[in-house]
């Protein structure tokens, strides 16, 4: 019984790490595209993608 619980906890922690990793990636991509909006002065080009990545980072 304890072996199953240990394996389940290991599996759950790995899944949580993956989910947080994707959130970090999406947040970074959103920041990069947001910076691209500011630097290029073309929010119509980079803005929608920055918004999409921000939503994906929040939703996971």
C-alpha positions in Angstrom: 0.0 0.0 0.0 2.8 2.4 0.9 4.6 1.6 -2.3 1.5 2.6 -4.4 1.1 5.8 -2.4 4.8 6.7 -3.0 4.5 6.0 -6.8 1.3 8.1 -6.9 3.0 11.0 -5.1 6.0 10.8 -7.5 3.7 10.8 -10.5 1.6 13.7 -9.2 4.7 15.8 -8.5 6.0 15.2 -12.0 2.7 16.2 -13.6 2.7 19.4 -11.5 6.2 20.2 -12.5 5.3 19.9 -16.2 2.2 22.1 -15.8 4.2 24.8 -14.1 6.9 24.5 -16.7 4.3 25.2 -19.5 3.0 28.2 -17.5 6.5 29.6 -17.3 7.0 29.1 -21.0 3.8 30.8 -21.9 4.5 33.7 -19.5 7.9 34.2 -21.1 6.6 34.1 -24.6 3.9 36.6 -23.6 6.5 38.9 -22.2 8.7 38.6 -25.3 5.8 39.5 -27.6 4.7 42.3 -25.3 8.2 43.7 -25.5 8.1 43.3 -29.3 4.9 45.5 -29.3 6.6 48.2 -27.3 9.9 48.1 -29.2 8.5 47.9 -32.8 5.6 50.2 -32.2 3.3 47.7 -33.9 0.8 46.4 -31.4 -1.4 45.0 -34.2 1.4 42.6 -35.1 2.6 41.3 -31.7 -0.3 42.3 -29.4 -2.8 39.4 -30.2 -0.1 36.8 -29.8 1.1 38.4 -26.5 -2.5 38.3 -25.3 -3.0 34.7 -26.4 0.1 33.6 -24.5 -0.9 35.5 -21.4 -4.3 33.7 -21.5 -2.6 30.4 -21.9 -0.2 31.1 -19.0 -3.1 32.0 -16.8 -5.2 29.0 -17.8 -2.4 26.5 -17.8 
